Structure formats: C-alpha cells, structure tokens
Amino acid sequence: MEPHKIVSDAEWLEARKALLAEERAFTHARDALVAKRQALPWVKVEKTYTFETPQGARTLAELFGPRSQLIVYHFMLGPDWEEGCPGCSFLSDHVDGMLPHLEHHDVTYVAVSRAPLAKIEAFRQRMGWRFPWVSSNASDFNFDYHVSFSEADKARGNAIYNYTEQEYMSDELPGVSAFYRDEAGNVYHTYSTYARGGEMLIGTYAMLELTAKGRNEEKDMREWMRHHDRYDDAPAQSSCCAHEKP
C-alpha cells in the first residue's frame, strides 16, 4: 500500500466533501440504471424445467412458492465436482440474512446447480447455509441460461457467456437470473447477469471498499478468499474465472 498524504482536518474535510458530490452523482446514476433494468422487456418461459429438491421434483413455477418473484443464483457445482466454487460460496455466505427480508417482500431466493441433490445437501450442511438449493441435473436449465457448457463447447474452445462468444473457461460459470410469475401461473424471464454482475450481492466487498486498503487484490478474489471453513488451510484451487477483473 502506497503512503497517503497526511493533511489537516480542514483539508481532509474539503477533500471529503468533493468526493461526496461524486458519490451522490454515482448514487443517482445507479438509481437510473436500476430503473432501466426493471423496465426491460420480459420473455415468457415456454419450456418446462424440472428440479430435484428435498421435497421432491418441482417445476420452475413451483420454486416460487407463494411469491410472484424468484431470484435464481447459478451456483458453480458440477455433477462431478467435489465441492462448490469458492467464489460462489463467498457470495452465498451473504444470503441467509437476506432471506426473511426477501420473502416478506414477495421474493423467493433459490440456488441452482447441476450436481446431484445429495452432493448439494452435503456441501450445504458443511457450509452451514439455510437457503434453498436445488439440482437442475435432469433438465436443460443451466445450459439454456448459459451457465453450464457442453463437451462440444469445450472441444470448440469457445462458449456463449455474459452475452458474448468467448474463450471456454470452465464447464460451470456463475450468474444470477430473475423471474416473475403472474396470477395465471405463467413464468417470465426478466433479467440475468453474469461474471462480475453478481458482485452487487457480496456485502463483504462493500465493507472492504470503505477501508483504506479496499479490496486489496491486484487481480481478483482468488488471491485471498477461501471457503469460510478453510482460512487456516493451504490456498484453495478455484475455477471461478468469471470473477476475474476485466
């Protein structure tokens, strides 16, 4: 960390007020961007997707429960993976505290992975999480929402991710998708974001960015972040390429 200029209280206050003006402008710009996000057109989900849950098979419409809105976190845990992606786990450490607030604001949250349900449940118990987490291994859901990739993609060396054709990185990548269900039971896809788009859900980053050192990473989270039960162990290996900075 490079040394900072040391100034008087008055000089600090002047600099802080100048930054405050920029922070306010950023907040207003973010509000405008969020309004544009919510004004996006919707796509009706015509395909029937089935998920394996602890309560049995459920369709996408049934994952909403009694609510009209659904947030799906595309968690990187493939059928043959031994454990969940550290980056997805880092994000997921922030979810349980949100659940009662989301649920009382007409929003259901669920994580979805292609791993078998037994593997999902074992990892969820290891991490101590309570949020719903289901398996999409019996459907095309992950492939249709461009977070899982085929052997053909791997052979080509390219895949569509984050709305662009890019170099193949992994058989699984992260993302967040939002859906709406109307009173007739029709489901609509309203939004998806990928790569660094999920950072808005990571409260630890927001806290770190209040500090003098900030995120304190040159490239991405893999330099320091671990599964929360492994900070005293050797560095974890992560395939979360999509969390890298551009």
Backbone as CSV, one residue per row, in Angstrom:
resi,resn,N_x,N_y,N_z,CA_x,CA_y,CA_z,C_x,C_y,C_z
1,MET,0.848,-1.195,0.000,0.000,0.000,0.000,0.883,1.245,0.000
2,GLU,0.670,2.122,-0.961,1.467,3.335,-1.063,1.090,4.312,0.048
3,PRO,2.065,5.094,0.548,1.749,6.045,1.616,0.790,7.121,1.137
4,HIS,-0.114,7.519,2.026,-1.080,8.567,1.710,-0.601,9.913,2.232
5,LYS,-1.071,10.948,1.575,-0.790,12.305,2.014,-1.458,12.550,3.364
6,ILE,-0.738,13.130,4.299,-1.283,13.445,5.620,-1.605,14.943,5.641
7,VAL,-2.855,15.269,5.999,-3.311,16.662,5.925,-3.996,17.062,7.228
8,SER,-4.372,18.326,7.310,-5.119,18.831,8.465,-6.579,18.413,8.367
9,ASP,-7.320,18.565,9.478,-8.751,18.266,9.473,-9.476,19.080,8.404
10,ALA,-9.125,20.336,8.276,-9.810,21.208,7.314,-9.557,20.744,5.882
11,GLU,-8.321,20.367,5.583,-8.008,19.889,4.231,-8.714,18.565,3.946
12,TRP,-8.747,17.690,4.964,-9.451,16.404,4.790,-10.932,16.638,4.513
13,LEU,-11.548,17.564,5.256,-12.966,17.847,5.086,-13.260,18.382,3.682
14,GLU,-12.390,19.202,3.175,-12.574,19.737,1.818,-12.526,18.608,0.781
15,ALA,-11.548,17.719,0.941,-11.427,16.593,0.012,-12.616,15.640,0.141
16,ARG,-13.069,15.429,1.385,-14.203,14.516,1.603,-15.476,15.077,0.985
17,LYS,-15.704,16.372,1.089,-16.904,16.976,0.505,-16.884,16.888,-1.023
18,ALA,-15.694,17.031,-1.601,-15.580,16.899,-3.059,-15.931,15.478,-3.493
19,LEU,-15.447,14.491,-2.732,-15.777,13.097,-3.054,-17.256,12.825,-2.828
20,LEU,-17.851,13.432,-1.799,-19.270,13.244,-1.509,-20.128,13.665,-2.700
21,ALA,-19.754,14.726,-3.358,-20.510,15.167,-4.531,-20.477,14.091,-5.618
22,GLU,-19.318,13.462,-5.797,-19.215,12.382,-6.789,-19.993,11.150,-6.344
23,GLU,-19.972,10.843,-5.045,-20.724,9.694,-4.530,-22.221,9.891,-4.745
24,ARG,-22.700,11.099,-4.524,-24.116,11.380,-4.738,-24.484,11.228,-6.211
25,ALA,-23.616,11.695,-7.089,-23.863,11.550,-8.525,-23.901,10.073,-8.915
26,PHE,-22.991,9.292,-8.319,-22.964,7.854,-8.592,-24.255,7.188,-8.112
27,THR,-24.731,7.574,-6.928,-25.972,7.008,-6.390,-27.148,7.302,-7.310
28,HIS,-27.239,8.533,-7.795,-28.337,8.891,-8.696,-28.216,8.165,-10.032
29,ALA,-26.976,7.998,-10.515,-26.773,7.250,-11.760,-27.163,5.786,-11.574
30,ARG,-26.848,5.235,-10.404,-27.227,3.848,-10.119,-28.741,3.703,-10.060
31,ASP,-29.435,4.654,-9.437,-30.902,4.613,-9.392,-31.483,4.606,-10.797
32,ALA,-30.911,5.427,-11.677,-31.398,5.490,-13.056,-31.142,4.167,-13.784
33,LEU,-29.984,3.558,-13.523,-29.662,2.279,-14.146,-30.607,1.183,-13.665
34,VAL,-30.907,1.172,-12.365,-31.837,0.181,-11.814,-33.214,0.332,-12.447
35,ALA,-33.662,1.563,-12.667,-34.959,1.798,-13.312,-34.958,1.229,-14.727
36,LYS,-33.857,1.368,-15.450,-33.768,0.800,-16.793,-33.780,-0.726,-16.738
37,ARG,-33.127,-1.287,-15.724,-33.127,-2.748,-15.553,-34.554,-3.254,-15.355
38,GLN,-35.313,-2.579,-14.517,-36.675,-3.018,-14.226,-37.640,-2.742,-15.375
39,ALA,-37.225,-1.885,-16.329,-38.054,-1.586,-17.495,-37.763,-2.509,-18.679
40,LEU,-36.805,-3.436,-18.508,-36.504,-4.364,-19.597,-37.747,-5.163,-19.987
41,PRO,-37.889,-5.527,-21.258,-38.990,-6.426,-21.646,-38.776,-7.816,-21.058
42,TRP,-39.839,-8.586,-20.998,-39.789,-9.932,-20.444,-39.895,-10.974,-21.554
43,VAL,-39.437,-12.193,-21.246,-39.579,-13.330,-22.154,-40.354,-14.427,-21.433
44,LYS,-41.424,-14.894,-22.037,-42.195,-15.981,-21.420,-41.390,-17.279,-21.480
45,VAL,-41.315,-17.977,-20.370,-40.597,-19.246,-20.304,-41.550,-20.343,-20.785
46,GLU,-41.296,-20.847,-21.971,-42.179,-21.839,-22.580,-41.802,-23.271,-22.208
47,LYS,-40.516,-23.498,-21.941,-40.055,-24.856,-21.642,-40.371,-25.210,-20.195
48,THR,-40.704,-26.463,-19.958,-40.929,-26.939,-18.595,-39.618,-27.474,-18.027
49,TYR,-39.141,-26.829,-16.991,-37.915,-27.261,-16.319,-38.300,-27.953,-15.007
50,THR,-37.633,-29.070,-14.732,-37.883,-29.808,-13.502,-36.605,-29.860,-12.671
51,PHE,-36.760,-29.641,-11.379,-35.626,-29.603,-10.458,-35.818,-30.646,-9.369
52,GLU,-34.719,-31.192,-8.896,-34.755,-32.113,-7.761,-34.562,-31.294,-6.497
53,THR,-35.514,-31.396,-5.574,-35.458,-30.658,-4.315,-35.621,-31.639,-3.164
54,PRO,-35.321,-31.226,-1.930,-35.538,-32.123,-0.788,-36.998,-32.531,-0.633
55,GLN,-37.916,-31.778,-1.219,-39.340,-32.088,-1.137,-39.834,-32.859,-2.358
56,GLY,-38.922,-33.254,-3.242,-39.305,-33.963,-4.454,-39.141,-33.092,-5.687
57,ALA,-39.584,-33.614,-6.829,-39.445,-32.884,-8.085,-40.331,-31.636,-8.077
58,ARG,-39.786,-30.522,-8.573,-40.532,-29.271,-8.662,-40.231,-28.599,-9.988
59,THR,-41.248,-27.961,-10.560,-41.047,-27.187,-11.777,-40.509,-25.807,-11.417
60,LEU,-40.091,-25.061,-12.434,-39.627,-23.697,-12.191,-40.729,-22.871,-11.541
61,ALA,-41.947,-22.999,-12.014,-43.069,-22.245,-11.442,-43.281,-22.596,-9.970
62,GLU,-43.043,-23.859,-9.617,-43.249,-24.281,-8.225,-42.138,-23.791,-7.299
63,LEU,-40.979,-23.452,-7.844,-39.899,-22.936,-6.999,-40.248,-21.581,-6.390
64,PHE,-41.187,-20.842,-6.992,-41.589,-19.546,-6.462,-42.245,-19.665,-5.087
65,GLY,-42.842,-20.830,-4.785,-43.624,-20.942,-3.562,-44.819,-20.016,-3.635
66,PRO,-45.150,-19.290,-2.560,-46.327,-18.411,-2.563,-46.053,-17.022,-3.144
67,ARG,-44.855,-16.807,-3.687,-44.467,-15.455,-4.108,-44.485,-15.312,-5.631
68,SER,-44.492,-14.073,-6.094,-44.571,-13.822,-7.536,-43.213,-13.584,-8.180
69,GLN,-42.159,-13.423,-7.372,-40.841,-13.145,-7.916,-39.827,-14.184,-7.417
70,LEU,-38.892,-14.521,-8.298,-37.896,-15.555,-7.975,-36.518,-15.076,-8.419
71,ILE,-35.549,-15.169,-7.515,-34.144,-14.946,-7.854,-33.446,-16.302,-7.821
72,VAL,-32.783,-16.630,-8.917,-32.004,-17.862,-9.006,-30.529,-17.500,-9.029
73,TYR,-29.768,-18.071,-8.103,-28.318,-17.937,-8.182,-27.760,-19.201,-8.824
74,HIS,-27.067,-19.038,-9.928,-26.465,-20.154,-10.649,-25.133,-20.479,-9.980
75,PHE,-25.172,-21.417,-9.071,-24.029,-21.777,-8.232,-23.173,-22.816,-8.958
76,MET,-21.887,-22.564,-9.039,-20.963,-23.461,-9.730,-20.672,-24.707,-8.882
77,LEU,-21.406,-25.772,-9.176,-21.158,-27.079,-8.559,-21.604,-28.116,-9.579
78,GLY,-20.662,-28.594,-10.362,-20.972,-29.538,-11.434,-21.209,-30.945,-10.934
79,PRO,-21.748,-31.804,-11.793,-22.075,-33.177,-11.380,-20.897,-33.954,-10.811
80,ASP,-19.674,-33.690,-11.319,-18.517,-34.453,-10.849,-17.581,-33.630,-9.969
81,TRP,-18.030,-32.454,-9.522,-17.199,-31.619,-8.645,-17.236,-32.164,-7.218
82,GLU,-16.132,-31.999,-6.511,-16.056,-32.480,-5.130,-16.605,-31.456,-4.131
83,GLU,-16.601,-30.173,-4.498,-17.115,-29.130,-3.622,-17.507,-27.923,-4.459
84,GLY,-18.251,-27.005,-3.858,-18.709,-25.825,-4.557,-17.598,-24.824,-4.811
85,CYS,-17.785,-24.025,-5.841,-16.827,-22.975,-6.190,-16.600,-22.045,-4.996
86,PRO,-15.348,-21.721,-4.651,-15.095,-20.792,-3.547,-15.717,-19.419,-3.754
87,GLY,-15.694,-18.902,-4.999,-16.289,-17.595,-5.258,-17.795,-17.600,-5.063
88,CYS,-18.471,-18.638,-5.565,-19.915,-18.770,-5.345,-20.220,-18.939,-3.859
89,SER,-19.327,-19.623,-3.167,-19.509,-19.815,-1.726,-19.353,-18.496,-0.986
90,PHE,-18.398,-17.681,-1.408,-18.185,-16.354,-0.825,-19.460,-15.530,-0.951
91,LEU,-20.034,-15.499,-2.151,-21.295,-14.780,-2.343,-22.401,-15.378,-1.475
92,SER,-22.476,-16.697,-1.440,-23.562,-17.374,-0.729,-23.493,-17.192,0.782
93,ASP,-22.307,-16.876,1.311,-22.191,-16.581,2.738,-23.029,-15.367,3.140
94,HIS,-23.449,-14.563,2.169,-24.198,-13.341,2.452,-25.716,-13.520,2.345
95,VAL,-26.181,-14.697,1.990,-27.585,-14.850,1.592,-28.537,-15.075,2.761
96,ASP,-28.179,-15.918,3.711,-29.149,-16.332,4.734,-29.773,-15.152,5.478
97,GLY,-28.985,-14.137,5.768,-29.524,-12.975,6.474,-30.539,-12.194,5.659
98,MET,-30.459,-12.327,4.329,-31.411,-11.626,3.454,-32.768,-12.321,3.364
99,LEU,-32.778,-13.642,3.607,-33.963,-14.442,3.287,-35.265,-13.909,3.880
100,PRO,-35.350,-13.618,5.182,-36.642,-13.148,5.703,-37.077,-11.823,5.091
101,HIS,-36.117,-10.976,4.745,-36.465,-9.683,4.141,-36.962,-9.876,2.711
102,LEU,-36.286,-10.743,1.947,-36.734,-11.033,0.588,-38.118,-11.667,0.594
103,GLU,-38.301,-12.653,1.470,-39.551,-13.402,1.486,-40.728,-12.535,1.913
104,HIS,-40.478,-11.540,2.744,-41.553,-10.635,3.150,-41.703,-9.464,2.185
105,HIS,-40.951,-9.527,1.075,-41.086,-8.522,0.023,-41.403,-9.210,-1.302
106,ASP,-42.075,-10.378,-1.220,-42.596,-11.087,-2.386,-41.488,-11.652,-3.284
107,VAL,-40.358,-12.044,-2.684,-39.255,-12.598,-3.470,-38.784,-13.905,-2.843
108,THR,-38.692,-14.955,-3.657,-38.100,-16.223,-3.245,-36.705,-16.312,-3.828
109,TYR,-35.771,-16.793,-3.027,-34.395,-16.989,-3.474,-34.095,-18.479,-3.494
110,VAL,-33.425,-18.945,-4.548,-33.010,-20.347,-4.603,-31.711,-20.440,-5.392
111,ALA,-30.794,-21.271,-4.922,-29.578,-21.569,-5.674,-29.835,-22.808,-6.519
112,VAL,-29.228,-22.849,-7.693,-29.409,-23.974,-8.609,-28.040,-24.429,-9.106
113,SER,-27.814,-25.739,-9.057,-26.576,-26.331,-9.576,-26.904,-27.623,-10.306
114,ARG,-25.972,-28.098,-11.130,-26.187,-29.359,-11.848,-25.767,-30.576,-11.039
115,ALA,-25.109,-30.383,-9.924,-24.703,-31.526,-9.108,-25.931,-32.279,-8.595
116,PRO,-25.805,-33.570,-8.313,-26.914,-34.312,-7.702,-27.288,-33.698,-6.365
117,LEU,-28.553,-33.850,-5.986,-29.041,-33.231,-4.763,-28.262,-33.682,-3.532
118,ALA,-27.876,-34.944,-3.472,-27.133,-35.445,-2.298,-25.814,-34.701,-2.133
119,LYS,-25.132,-34.411,-3.241,-23.874,-33.681,-3.173,-24.116,-32.230,-2.754
120,ILE,-25.183,-31.636,-3.276,-25.553,-30.270,-2.890,-25.831,-30.193,-1.398
121,GLU,-26.639,-31.129,-0.895,-27.022,-31.112,0.518,-25.817,-31.314,1.428
122,ALA,-24.900,-32.179,1.017,-23.705,-32.421,1.838,-22.860,-31.154,1.930
123,PHE,-22.689,-30.458,0.818,-21.877,-29.243,0.842,-22.606,-28.118,1.584
124,ARG,-23.909,-28.037,1.399,-24.685,-27.003,2.102,-24.577,-27.205,3.622
125,GLN,-24.658,-28.441,4.081,-24.534,-28.713,5.508,-23.129,-28.396,6.005
126,ARG,-22.134,-28.722,5.209,-20.742,-28.397,5.600,-20.582,-26.890,5.801
127,MET,-21.208,-26.083,4.927,-21.046,-24.638,4.984,-22.019,-23.977,5.965
128,GLY,-23.011,-24.711,6.430,-23.939,-24.180,7.419,-24.990,-23.243,6.859
129,TRP,-25.317,-23.368,5.574,-26.289,-22.481,4.934,-27.709,-23.006,5.077
130,ARG,-28.682,-22.084,5.064,-30.097,-22.447,5.178,-30.893,-22.209,3.891
131,PHE,-30.361,-21.418,2.967,-31.147,-21.054,1.783,-31.473,-22.287,0.924
132,PRO,-32.591,-22.244,0.193,-32.959,-23.361,-0.678,-31.927,-23.543,-1.801
133,TRP,-31.624,-24.803,-2.092,-30.634,-25.112,-3.127,-31.079,-26.391,-3.811
134,VAL,-31.282,-26.346,-5.113,-31.855,-27.478,-5.837,-30.957,-27.893,-6.994
135,SER,-31.227,-29.088,-7.516,-30.450,-29.640,-8.622,-31.216,-29.522,-9.935
136,SER,-30.522,-29.048,-10.960,-31.115,-28.958,-12.297,-30.562,-30.034,-13.219
137,ASN,-29.975,-31.071,-12.649,-29.254,-32.069,-13.438,-30.146,-32.811,-14.433
138,ALA,-31.455,-32.816,-14.168,-32.367,-33.543,-15.049,-32.962,-32.663,-16.141
139,SER,-32.514,-31.425,-16.253,-33.101,-30.515,-17.247,-32.004,-29.738,-17.975
140,ASP,-32.424,-28.956,-18.964,-31.503,-28.112,-19.738,-31.349,-26.718,-19.127
141,PHE,-31.872,-26.501,-17.938,-31.953,-25.158,-17.379,-30.606,-24.437,-17.403
142,ASN,-29.562,-25.072,-16.881,-28.254,-24.411,-16.810,-27.692,-24.099,-18.188
143,PHE,-27.927,-25.001,-19.135,-27.425,-24.773,-20.489,-28.214,-23.657,-21.177
144,ASP,-29.521,-23.643,-20.979,-30.345,-22.614,-21.613,-30.055,-21.224,-21.077
145,TYR,-29.618,-21.138,-19.812,-29.293,-19.834,-19.226,-27.786,-19.572,-19.223
146,HIS,-27.066,-20.367,-20.015,-25.663,-20.118,-20.360,-24.733,-20.026,-19.155
147,VAL,-24.927,-20.978,-18.221,-24.008,-21.085,-17.088,-23.362,-22.466,-16.998
148,SER,-23.800,-23.399,-17.846,-23.157,-24.703,-17.978,-22.831,-24.913,-19.451
149,PHE,-21.761,-25.673,-19.687,-21.254,-25.761,-21.047,-20.947,-27.214,-21.404
150,SER,-21.135,-27.535,-22.673,-21.065,-28.916,-23.137,-19.655,-29.316,-23.547
151,GLU,-19.494,-30.609,-23.784,-18.222,-31.099,-24.297,-17.949,-30.519,-25.676
152,ALA,-19.013,-30.254,-26.443,-18.844,-29.631,-27.763,-18.280,-28.216,-27.621
153,ASP,-18.773,-27.467,-26.616,-18.215,-26.138,-26.350,-16.731,-26.240,-26.008
154,LYS,-16.414,-27.207,-25.168,-15.025,-27.390,-24.745,-14.147,-27.737,-25.936
155,ALA,-14.642,-28.608,-26.816,-13.873,-29.003,-27.994,-13.651,-27.823,-28.935
156,ARG,-14.657,-26.955,-29.063,-14.537,-25.761,-29.906,-13.594,-24.732,-29.297
157,GLY,-13.532,-24.755,-27.952,-12.708,-23.774,-27.266,-13.396,-22.449,-27.064
158,ASN,-14.716,-22.401,-27.353,-15.488,-21.170,-27.197,-16.879,-21.503,-26.672
159,ALA,-17.489,-20.541,-25.996,-18.848,-20.712,-25.482,-19.489,-19.340,-25.321
160,ILE,-20.813,-19.316,-25.328,-21.528,-18.063,-25.094,-21.693,-17.870,-23.601
161,TYR,-21.110,-16.794,-23.089,-21.228,-16.452,-21.675,-21.233,-14.939,-21.553
162,ASN,-22.081,-14.438,-20.672,-22.231,-12.992,-20.477,-22.577,-12.295,-21.793
163,TYR,-23.419,-12.967,-22.567,-23.986,-12.426,-23.806,-22.976,-12.282,-24.937
164,THR,-21.824,-12.912,-24.804,-20.837,-12.852,-25.874,-20.189,-14.222,-26.068
165,GLU,-19.705,-14.464,-27.285,-18.909,-15.654,-27.558,-17.500,-15.387,-27.039
166,GLN,-17.029,-16.251,-26.153,-15.699,-16.037,-25.600,-14.989,-17.352,-25.363
167,GLU,-13.737,-17.260,-25.014,-12.930,-18.466,-24.823,-13.502,-19.324,-23.704
168,TYR,-13.556,-20.625,-23.956,-14.056,-21.585,-22.965,-13.235,-21.484,-21.690
169,MET,-13.920,-21.354,-20.542,-13.219,-21.204,-19.263,-13.439,-22.378,-18.326
170,SER,-14.658,-22.928,-18.312,-14.994,-23.963,-17.335,-16.310,-24.614,-17.759
171,ASP,-16.586,-25.802,-17.242,-17.868,-26.431,-17.554,-19.024,-25.769,-16.812
172,GLU,-18.713,-25.001,-15.756,-19.729,-24.270,-14.998,-19.224,-22.850,-14.744
173,LEU,-20.134,-21.868,-14.834,-19.797,-20.481,-14.517,-20.964,-19.856,-13.753
174,PRO,-20.728,-18.740,-13.050,-21.767,-18.184,-12.185,-22.690,-17.200,-12.895
175,GLY,-23.827,-16.960,-12.276,-24.764,-15.957,-12.771,-25.941,-15.812,-11.821
176,VAL,-26.747,-14.802,-12.076,-27.967,-14.554,-11.305,-29.089,-14.290,-12.303
177,SER,-30.221,-14.955,-12.132,-31.372,-14.740,-13.008,-32.607,-14.415,-12.179
178,ALA,-33.483,-13.586,-12.753,-34.721,-13.196,-12.078,-35.914,-13.579,-12.946
179,PHE,-36.991,-14.009,-12.268,-38.205,-14.451,-12.952,-39.429,-13.873,-12.256
180,TYR,-40.511,-13.774,-13.023,-41.795,-13.301,-12.490,-42.877,-14.308,-12.863
181,ARG,-43.788,-14.575,-11.928,-44.914,-15.479,-12.192,-46.214,-14.708,-12.014
182,ASP,-47.059,-14.722,-13.049,-48.325,-13.987,-12.959,-49.402,-14.829,-12.297
183,GLU,-50.573,-14.253,-12.125,-51.657,-14.937,-11.406,-52.145,-16.175,-12.143
184,ALA,-51.920,-16.232,-13.448,-52.325,-17.406,-14.230,-51.276,-18.512,-14.176
185,GLY,-50.141,-18.254,-13.525,-49.096,-19.259,-13.412,-48.047,-19.199,-14.507
186,ASN,-48.155,-18.220,-15.411,-47.144,-18.059,-16.450,-45.858,-17.492,-15.839
187,VAL,-44.721,-18.004,-16.302,-43.421,-17.563,-15.784,-42.685,-16.787,-16.869
188,TYR,-42.070,-15.686,-16.466,-41.341,-14.824,-17.390,-39.915,-14.616,-16.880
189,HIS,-38.978,-14.674,-17.812,-37.585,-14.355,-17.502,-37.431,-12.848,-17.638
190,THR,-37.014,-12.177,-16.562,-36.955,-10.719,-16.561,-35.534,-10.172,-16.587
191,TYR,-34.550,-10.956,-16.098,-33.188,-10.411,-16.010,-32.205,-11.533,-15.732
192,SER,-31.000,-11.401,-16.280,-29.872,-12.257,-15.896,-28.605,-11.433,-15.955
193,THR,-27.686,-11.713,-15.035,-26.383,-11.060,-15.048,-25.326,-12.107,-14.741
194,TYR,-24.137,-11.895,-15.287,-23.083,-12.901,-15.205,-21.754,-12.246,-14.838
195,ALA,-20.729,-13.087,-14.673,-19.373,-12.619,-14.381,-19.400,-11.681,-13.170
196,ARG,-18.905,-10.460,-13.300,-18.841,-9.548,-12.159,-20.201,-8.959,-11.802
197,GLY,-21.227,-9.251,-12.594,-22.562,-8.736,-12.284,-23.083,-9.198,-10.936
198,GLY,-22.596,-10.348,-10.456,-23.037,-10.847,-9.159,-22.389,-10.164,-7.975
199,GLU,-21.393,-9.311,-8.226,-20.704,-8.659,-7.110,-21.629,-7.775,-6.287
200,MET,-22.736,-7.326,-6.885,-23.669,-6.484,-6.140,-24.267,-7.223,-4.942
201,LEU,-24.178,-8.556,-4.932,-24.721,-9.354,-3.830,-23.697,-9.604,-2.723
202,ILE,-22.452,-9.178,-2.921,-21.381,-9.503,-1.979,-21.153,-8.331,-1.030
203,GLY,-21.759,-8.392,0.137,-21.657,-7.308,1.102,-20.255,-7.114,1.648
204,THR,-19.448,-8.172,1.692,-18.084,-8.038,2.195,-17.293,-7.054,1.347
205,TYR,-17.489,-7.106,0.036,-16.801,-6.149,-0.832,-17.214,-4.710,-0.496
206,ALA,-18.516,-4.501,-0.261,-18.982,-3.155,0.078,-18.311,-2.655,1.358
207,MET,-18.163,-3.557,2.343,-17.489,-3.181,3.585,-16.017,-2.876,3.335
208,LEU,-15.340,-3.754,2.576,-13.920,-3.554,2.313,-13.663,-2.225,1.603
209,GLU,-14.588,-1.835,0.737,-14.384,-0.615,-0.029,-14.561,0.649,0.809
210,LEU,-14.964,0.507,2.060,-14.987,1.627,2.995,-13.636,1.837,3.671
211,THR,-12.753,0.859,3.550,-11.489,0.891,4.282,-10.358,1.488,3.444
212,ALA,-9.258,1.783,4.106,-8.115,2.396,3.424,-7.520,1.484,2.345
213,LYS,-7.459,0.176,2.626,-6.870,-0.752,1.654,-7.879,-1.266,0.635
214,GLY,-9.169,-1.053,0.877,-10.184,-1.511,-0.062,-10.170,-3.019,-0.241
215,ARG,-10.387,-3.478,-1.457,-10.380,-4.919,-1.718,-8.985,-5.519,-1.572
216,ASN,-7.965,-4.710,-1.768,-6.588,-5.149,-1.568,-6.273,-6.422,-2.360
217,GLU,-6.661,-6.413,-3.630,-6.375,-7.525,-4.519,-5.960,-6.949,-5.873
218,GLU,-4.939,-7.505,-6.460,-4.458,-6.976,-7.734,-5.292,-7.471,-8.907
219,LYS,-5.773,-8.711,-8.833,-6.479,-9.291,-9.968,-7.905,-9.661,-9.608
220,ASP,-8.091,-10.572,-8.664,-9.438,-10.997,-8.294,-9.427,-11.653,-6.921
221,MET,-10.593,-12.097,-6.485,-10.792,-12.628,-5.138,-9.972,-13.872,-4.834
222,ARG,-9.525,-14.568,-5.869,-8.802,-15.816,-5.623,-7.463,-15.593,-4.931
223,GLU,-6.992,-14.355,-4.893,-5.727,-14.077,-4.224,-5.811,-14.259,-2.713
224,TRP,-7.008,-14.121,-2.153,-7.106,-14.145,-0.686,-8.316,-14.904,-0.154
225,MET,-9.385,-14.974,-0.940,-10.637,-15.529,-0.440,-10.591,-17.060,-0.455
226,ARG,-11.172,-17.679,0.590,-11.263,-19.135,0.718,-12.679,-19.520,1.146
227,HIS,-13.019,-20.794,1.047,-14.205,-21.276,1.751,-14.068,-20.846,3.213
228,HIS,-15.174,-20.443,3.829,-15.038,-19.852,5.162,-14.529,-20.840,6.217
229,ASP,-14.539,-22.121,5.909,-14.000,-23.097,6.860,-12.570,-23.503,6.509
230,ARG,-11.920,-22.737,5.614,-10.588,-23.132,5.168,-9.561,-22.003,5.241
231,TYR,-9.814,-20.989,5.980,-8.850,-19.894,6.022,-7.524,-20.278,6.672
232,ASP,-7.493,-21.346,7.464,-6.247,-21.781,8.092,-5.556,-22.878,7.296
233,ASP,-6.148,-23.262,6.156,-5.588,-24.345,5.348,-4.743,-23.781,4.208
234,ALA,-4.245,-24.663,3.373,-3.479,-24.264,2.193,-4.405,-23.545,1.218
235,PRO,-3.860,-22.698,0.340,-4.687,-21.985,-0.639,-5.571,-22.924,-1.436
236,ALA,-6.857,-22.547,-1.554,-7.804,-23.365,-2.306,-7.607,-23.153,-3.796
237,GLN,-7.920,-24.184,-4.578,-7.887,-24.064,-6.026,-9.281,-23.711,-6.507
238,SER,-9.395,-22.676,-7.314,-10.693,-22.204,-7.779,-10.742,-22.144,-9.293
239,SER,-11.897,-22.524,-9.856,-12.089,-22.410,-11.298,-12.998,-21.241,-11.635
240,CYS,-13.151,-20.300,-10.703,-14.091,-19.185,-10.885,-13.508,-18.107,-11.771
241,CYS,-13.207,-18.453,-13.004,-12.587,-17.478,-13.897,-13.462,-16.262,-14.100
242,ALA,-14.778,-16.425,-14.029,-15.676,-15.333,-14.342,-15.668,-14.249,-13.281
243,HIS,-15.041,-14.494,-12.130,-14.971,-13.472,-11.092,-13.751,-12.582,-11.275
244,GLU,-12.943,-12.837,-12.313,-11.767,-12.016,-12.514,-12.150,-10.606,-12.929
245,LYS,-11.282,-9.666,-12.632,-11.481,-8.303,-13.105,-11.159,-8.244,-14.596
246,PRO,-11.857,-7.381,-15.353,-11.575,-7.276,-16.776,-10.187,-6.674,-17.013
